[in-house]
Amino acid sequence: MRTAWFHCFAGTAGDMTLASLVDAGADPKGVAEIVAQLPIDSYALSFESTMRCGLAATRAIVAVDQHHHDHTAYAAIREMLAVADLPDRVRDRAQKAFWLLAEVEGAMHNVDPAEVEFHEVGSIDAIVDIVGVCAALEVLGIDRIVCSAITVGQGTVHAAHGELPNPAPAVMALLAKRAAPSHGIADARELATPTGVALMTALADEFGPMPAMNVASVGYGAGSADIDGRPNVVQVVVGSEVVSGAMPEQGQPAVVLEVNVDDVTGEVISHTIAALLGAGAFDAWATPIVMKKGRPAHTVHALCDAAAADAIGAGLLRETGSLGLRGTTLMRWPQRRDESTVQVHGHTIRVKLSAGRAKVEHDDAVAAAAALGMPLREVIAQAERASLTII
């Protein structure tokens, strides 16, 4: 299993991601030849060695004809990728990244994703960056992608629609799509761009620390600025992942927080579980118990990362009104999974893919069933059948 782990400790951008893969050994000529299959000719792609805060890195440069417009419709990009003579995996990965961007932009501007007009991410350099990353992954033979937590900045950024909060709305929407881990630092720069975050959220099979790997190469992709005190780079580690069955030796530490409650309704418990999941818990659930004097009650549990324990615990106390809680540290072994989409009578439904099986996203199926006037069980069955083609 050829794996690439992206360490986005200084943020992420499309050109930084592309440069990191070339720095890690992707043949720049091979990458350029794949990108050249796109039906565009008003750009030049090159790579140069540079330094960032004393660290040797590679920079990707896309020079674009200044007379070329800087926005493109999603439908045009989708067609461009469809007709280009690209390797299947390059095309599929690029289509996935642009579709995710279209979904996010469509929701932000209240338009159908198919009608989205990209601005910054529709420019020629952004298109080359995204397809270039997919090409570099193919040149390196990458089968699996893992991404660290993504660092973001603060303040505001200037975009086509004016002054926007930093992180940009598109960045936050993309992170929310995958419940991707991120954290902010006191830097007013746009550390994480929509193009870079779209690549990670669309293509990463998993978010987390570097998996157990036999490391083959390491690459550093430079951003345009050289920042004092922090190398402005994306780091990628390429190698063969060490897998030893369903229970690998190195699990991930996690915390289980619990409260016992006998004075709240089922509706409150349901709301609490939803609030805990919304706050970033890995999982949340309730177990019926019997307390002293035979009183029926529930234990409400939340499984979360240790770094999020304070926030999750505060939410658990706030929502249940409990006078205290307890916690246990344990190890978890999340299994590999991917997310894709299927169509049921024109409605997009997300499915999680893992170990040869598919699980339909319940909320999507409910929405489709209501819109179509179909029984929920039939929508789920059709989505599961459609997912067989992508497992």
C-alpha positions in Angstrom: 0.0 0.0 0.0 1.8 3.1 -1.3 0.8 5.9 1.0 1.4 9.7 1.1 1.0 11.5 4.4 0.6 15.3 4.2 1.7 17.3 7.2 -0.1 20.7 6.9 1.5 22.2 10.0 1.9 25.6 8.2 -1.4 25.4 6.2 -1.9 24.1 2.7 -2.3 25.4 -0.9 -2.6 23.7 -4.3 0.9 24.8 -5.4 2.5 23.8 -2.1 0.9 20.4 -2.3 2.1 19.9 -5.9 5.6 21.1 -5.1 5.8 18.8 -2.1 5.2 15.7 -4.3 7.8 16.8 -6.8 10.2 17.4 -4.0 9.4 13.9 -2.8 10.4 12.4 -6.1 7.6 12.8 -8.6 9.2 13.4 -12.0 8.3 16.9 -13.0 8.4 16.0 -16.7 6.0 13.2 -16.1 3.7 15.5 -14.2 3.8 18.2 -16.8 3.1 15.7 -19.6 -0.1 14.6 -17.9 -1.2 18.1 -17.2 -0.5 19.0 -20.8 -3.4 16.7 -21.8 -5.8 19.4 -20.6 -7.4 21.4 -23.4 -5.7 24.6 -22.3 -2.4 26.2 -23.5 -2.1 29.6 -21.9 0.1 28.5 -19.0 3.7 27.3 -18.3 4.4 25.0 -15.4 7.8 25.0 -13.8 9.6 24.0 -10.5 12.5 25.7 -8.7 14.5 24.9 -5.6 14.2 27.5 -2.8 14.6 27.9 1.0 11.9 28.5 3.6 13.1 29.5 7.1 16.4 27.7 6.4 14.7 24.5 5.0 15.4 23.4 1.4 12.1 23.1 -0.5 10.6 23.1 -4.0 8.3 25.8 -5.4 5.8 25.2 -8.1 5.2 28.1 -10.5 2.3 28.4 -12.9 2.8 31.3 -15.3 -0.5 32.3 -17.0 -1.2 34.6 -19.9 -2.3 37.8 -18.2 -5.1 38.3 -20.8 -6.8 35.0 -19.8 -9.9 35.4 -17.7 -9.6 34.2 -14.1 -12.9 32.4 -13.7 -14.4 29.3 -15.2 -17.8 27.5 -14.8 -17.7 24.2 -13.0 -19.6 22.6 -15.9 -16.7 23.7 -18.2 -14.1 22.2 -15.9 -16.0 19.0 -15.6 -16.2 18.7 -19.4 -12.5 19.6 -19.7 -11.5 16.7 -17.5 -13.9 14.3 -19.2 -12.5 14.9 -22.7 -8.8 15.1 -21.7 -6.7 12.0 -22.2 -5.8 11.6 -18.6 -5.1 8.4 -16.6 -8.3 7.2 -15.0 -7.2 7.8 -11.4 -6.0 11.3 -12.3 -9.3 12.2 -13.9 -11.3 10.6 -11.0 -9.4 12.4 -8.3 -9.5 15.8 -10.1 -13.3 15.4 -10.7 -13.8 14.6 -7.1 -11.9 17.7 -5.9 -13.8 20.0 -8.3 -17.2 18.4 -7.5 -16.6 19.0 -3.8 -15.7 22.6 -4.5 -18.9 23.0 -6.6 -21.0 21.5 -3.8 -19.5 24.0 -1.3 -19.7 27.0 -3.5 -23.3 26.1 -4.6 -24.4 25.9 -0.9 -22.7 29.2 -0.1 -24.3 31.1 -2.9 -27.6 29.2 -3.0 -27.2 27.9 -6.6 -27.1 24.4 -8.0 -23.6 23.0 -7.9 -23.8 22.3 -11.7 -24.3 26.1 -12.2 -21.4 27.3 -10.1 -19.0 29.8 -11.6 -15.6 29.4 -10.0 -13.5 32.5 -9.4 -10.1 32.0 -7.7 -10.4 28.1 -7.9 -11.5 28.4 -11.5 -8.4 30.3 -12.7 -5.9 28.5 -14.9 -3.3 28.3 -12.2 -5.7 26.6 -9.8 -6.8 24.1 -12.4 -3.2 23.3 -13.2 -2.5 22.9 -9.4 -5.3 20.5 -8.8 -4.7 18.4 -11.9 -1.0 18.6 -11.3 -1.4 17.2 -7.7 -3.5 14.3 -9.1 -0.8 13.7 -11.8 2.0 13.8 -9.2 0.2 11.3 -7.0 -0.1 9.0 -10.1 3.5 9.4 -11.0 4.5 8.4 -7.5 2.0 5.5 -7.5 0.1 6.7 -4.4 -2.8 4.4 -3.5 -3.7 6.0 -0.1 -3.6 9.5 1.3 -3.6 10.5 4.9 -3.6 14.2 6.1 -2.7 15.8 9.4 -4.8 18.5 11.1 -4.8 21.6 8.8 -3.4 24.9 10.2 -5.5 28.0 9.4 -4.9 31.7 10.0 -7.1 34.5 11.4 -8.4 38.0 10.5 -9.7 38.6 7.0 -8.7 37.8 3.4 -9.5 39.6 0.2 -11.4 37.5 -2.4 -13.5 38.1 -5.5 -16.6 38.8 -3.3 -14.8 41.3 -1.1 -13.2 41.1 2.3 -14.0 37.7 3.9 -13.2 36.1 7.3 -10.0 34.1 7.5 -10.3 31.1 7.3 -12.4 31.8 4.2 -16.0 30.5 4.2 -15.1 27.9 1.5 -12.3 26.6 3.6 -14.5 26.1 6.6 -17.3 24.5 4.5 -14.8 22.1 3.0 -13.4 21.2 6.5 -17.0 20.6 7.7 -17.8 18.3 4.8 -15.3 15.8 6.2 -15.3 16.9 9.9 -11.6 17.4 9.2 -9.3 18.3 12.1 -7.9 21.9 12.0 -6.5 24.5 14.3 -5.9 28.2 14.1 -2.8 30.3 14.8 -2.2 34.0 15.3 -1.3 34.7 11.6 -3.3 37.0 9.4 -2.1 35.3 6.2 -4.4 32.9 4.3 -2.5 29.8 5.4 -5.1 27.4 4.1 -6.5 28.1 0.6 -9.7 26.6 -0.8 -7.7 24.8 -3.5 -5.4 23.2 -1.0 -8.1 22.3 1.5 -10.3 20.9 -1.4 -7.5 18.5 -2.4 -7.1 17.3 1.2 -10.8 16.9 2.0 -11.6 15.3 -1.4 -8.7 12.9 -1.6 -7.7 12.0 1.9 -8.7 8.5 3.0 -8.1 9.5 6.6 -7.1 12.4 8.8 -4.7 11.9 11.6 -1.1 11.4 12.6 1.4 9.7 10.3 0.6 6.0 9.9 3.1 3.3 10.5 5.2 3.4 7.3 8.4 2.3 5.8 9.5 5.8 4.6 10.7 6.0 1.0 11.0 9.8 0.6 10.1 13.1 2.1 9.2 16.3 0.2 8.7 20.0 1.1 6.5 22.2 -1.0 7.1 25.9 -0.5 4.5 28.7 -0.3 5.2 32.0 -1.9 6.2 33.8 1.4 9.2 33.1 3.6 7.8 33.4 7.1 10.1 34.2 10.1 10.1 31.4 12.7 8.1 28.9 10.7 9.0 27.1 7.4 6.1 28.0 5.1 5.9 24.5 3.5 3.7 21.5 3.2 5.5 18.3 4.1 4.7 15.0 2.5 6.0 11.6 3.6 5.8 8.8 1.0 6.3 5.2 1.8 4.8 1.7 2.2 2.2 1.5 5.0 2.7 -1.2 7.5 -0.6 -3.0 8.0 -1.0 -6.0 10.4 -4.7 -6.8 10.1 -7.7 -5.2 11.7 -5.8 -4.4 14.9 -2.5 -2.6 14.1 0.0 -2.3 16.9 -0.3 1.5 17.1 -3.8 2.6 18.0 -5.0 6.2 18.5 -5.4 7.4 22.1 -8.9 8.7 22.9 -11.0 9.6 25.9 -14.5 8.3 26.9 -16.5 10.8 29.0 -19.6 9.7 30.8 -22.4 11.1 32.9 -25.3 9.3 34.7 -28.7 11.1 34.5 -32.1 10.1 35.8 -33.9 13.5 35.4 -33.8 14.3 31.7 -36.1 13.3 28.9 -35.3 11.1 25.8 -35.6 14.3 23.7 -32.9 16.0 25.8 -30.6 12.9 25.5 -31.1 12.9 21.8 -30.3 16.6 21.5 -27.2 16.0 23.7 -25.9 13.3 21.5 -26.4 15.5 18.4 -24.6 18.4 20.2 -21.6 16.2 21.2 -21.2 15.0 17.6 -21.5 18.5 16.3 -18.8 19.6 18.7 -16.4 17.1 17.3 -16.9 13.9 19.3 -15.9 10.7 17.4 -19.0 9.1 18.6 -21.8 9.6 21.3 -24.4 7.3 22.6 -26.7 6.5 25.6 -27.1 3.3 27.6 -30.1 2.6 29.8 -29.2 1.8 33.4 -30.9 1.3 36.8 -29.7 3.6 39.6 -30.3 3.5 43.4 -33.8 2.9 44.6 -34.6 1.3 41.3 -34.8 4.6 39.4 -34.5 4.1 35.6 -31.7 6.3 34.1 -29.2 6.6 31.3 -25.5 6.9 30.9 -24.6 9.3 28.2 -21.2 8.6 26.7 -18.9 10.6 24.3 -15.7 9.3 22.6 -13.3 12.1 21.6 -9.7 13.1 21.0 -7.9 14.0 24.2 -7.3 17.5 22.9 -11.1 18.0 22.7 -11.9 16.5 26.1 -12.4 19.8 27.8 -14.8 21.2 25.2 -16.7 17.9 24.9 -16.9 17.5 28.7 -18.2 21.0 29.1 -20.9 20.3 26.5 -21.9 17.1 28.2 -22.3 18.8 31.5 -24.1 21.8 30.0 -26.7 19.8 28.0 -27.5 17.2 30.7 -27.2 19.3 33.8 -25.2 16.6 35.5 -23.3 17.6 38.6 -20.2 15.7 37.5 -18.6 13.5 34.9 -16.0 10.8 34.7 -13.5 9.9 32.0 -11.3 7.0 30.8 -8.4 7.1 28.4 -8.3 4.2 25.9 -7.0 3.3 22.5 -9.0 3.2 19.3 -8.3 1.6 15.9 -10.4 3.3 13.3 -10.7 1.3 10.1 -9.9 2.6 6.7 -12.8 4.2 5.0 -13.6 6.4 2.1 -16.6 8.6 1.2 -18.3 8.7 -2.2 -21.6 9.7 -3.6 -24.3 7.9 -5.6 -27.4 9.1 -7.4 -30.9 7.9 -6.7 -33.4 9.5 -9.2 -31.3 12.6 -9.5 -30.6 13.0 -5.7 -27.0 12.8 -4.4 -26.5 10.5 -1.5 -23.2 10.1 0.4 -22.0 6.6 1.2 -19.1 5.5 3.4 -17.0 2.7 1.9 -15.0 0.3 4.1 -13.9 -3.3 3.9 -16.0 -4.0 0.8 -19.2 -2.7 2.2 -21.1 0.5 1.9 -23.1 2.4 4.5 -25.6 5.0 3.3 -25.6 8.5 4.9 -29.0 8.4 6.7 -29.7 12.2 6.5 -29.2 12.2 2.8 -31.4 9.2 2.3 -34.2 10.8 4.4 -34.0 14.0 2.4 -34.2 12.1 -0.9 -37.1 9.9 0.3 -39.0 13.0 1.3 -38.3 14.8 -2.0 -39.2 11.7 -4.1 -42.2 10.5 -2.0 -40.5 7.1 -1.7 -40.2 4.8 1.4 -36.9 5.4 3.2 -36.0 1.7 3.0 -36.3 1.7 -0.8 -34.1 4.8 -1.2 -31.5 3.1 1.1 -31.7 -0.1 -0.9 -31.2 1.7 -4.2 -28.3 3.7 -2.9 -26.6 0.5 -1.6 -27.1 -1.2 -5.0 -25.6 1.9 -6.8 -22.6 1.8 -4.4 -21.7 -1.7 -5.6 -20.2 -0.2 -8.7 -17.7 1.8 -6.7 -16.7 -0.6 -3.9 
